Each structure stands twice: as C-alpha cells, then as structure tokens.
Amino acid sequence: MAVTQDMLVLEKKVHNLCYAFYRYEVSSGLVQLEQTVSLLTKIIAQNQFGEKELSEINLLLSMILKAVENKDFIIAADLFKYELLARLGEVS
C-alpha cells in the first residue's frame, strides 16, 4: 500500500485522537475515534490487504473497542498509535 493522502490524514487523525485520550478529553476523543475508524474503513476498502493483515487489523480494532468500553482510553490510544499505525506501515 502506497503512502496516500488518506494515510497522511489517518496519521493526523490518530494523533488528534491520542492527544484527546491522553489528556482524558473523552468526548473529543470519541468524536476523533469515530472519524478515524470511518477513514480506516475507507482505506481498507480501497487497498488490497492479505488475509493475515486484515485479521491483525480486526484483532487490534476489537482490542481498541474493548479498551474504550472499559474506559481504558490510554490503552486505546496506545493501540492506535503504536500498533495499528505500525501494522499499516508494514503493509505499505
């Protein structure tokens, strides 16, 4: 996957999401989360990911969702920043 404008925007959205969650600005973070997942869905639909990559992305997203449900916003932000973006970078 080439570094596209969408990937650059995704990185910016993840940065904003992490900033909000790290500062415990939950409402802002949840808005950022929704926008980030929406863009991520678009990126996944537009690119050819292998079954393994899709499985890893789905697992990470389910872990992020569980963290948010448990109000573990720091963990959710870390998973986005250090795991999900890294996985997407490996595929590119």
N, C-alpha and C positions, 0 to 999 in steps of 0.2 A: 504494500500500500504506500503510495507516494504521500509525501507531506503536502497536504492540500490546505486550501483556505479553511475548510471545515475543521481540519485537525488543529490549526492555529487558533481558531475560535474556541474549540473544545478545550485546549490547554488554558486559555484565558478564563473560560467558564469554570473549570476545575479550580483554578487559582482563586477566583472570587468565592466559590463555594467553600473552599478550605479556609479562606480568610474569615468568612462569616462563622463557620462552625468552630474554628479555633478561638474566636472571640465570644463564643456562645450566643451569637445573634441568630437564634434558631429560626425565627420567621423568615429572615432574609436568606438564610442557608437553605431552607426548604424550597423557597422560590428558585434559588440557584440550582438546587438538586433537580427540580422538575425540568428546568430549561436544559440542564446538562444531559439528563437522560434522554430527552427528546432529540437533541443533536447527536448523541451517541447512537441512538436508534437509526437515525438518518445515515450516519457514517457506516454503520454495519450493513445497512441495506444496499449501499452503493458500492461496497467493496467485496472482493472475493476472500472470505476467510475460510480456513480449513475447519474441519470438524473439531479438532483439538483446540484451536484458538477460540472458536465460538463457545466451546464447553468451558474453557477457562474464564472467558468474559462473563458468561452466565453465572458461574460459581461466584465470581467476585461481586457481581451485581446483587446476587442473593445475600451475600455476606454484608454488603453495604446496606441493603434493605433491613436486614435483621438488626444491624447496629443502630440504624435510625429508629426502628421500632422500640429498641431498648434504651433510646435516648443517649446512646454512646456516640455522640457527634464527632468527637475527636478521632475515634476509630474509623468512622465512616469517611472522614476527610483523609485520614492517612491511607486508607484502602484506595481511594480515588487517586490521590497524589502519587503514592509510591508503588502501587500495584497495577491499577488499571491503566494509567498512562504508560507505565513501563511495558506492559503487555502489548499495548497498541503500538508502541515504538519498536518493539521486536518484530512485529509483523510488517512494518513499513520498510 
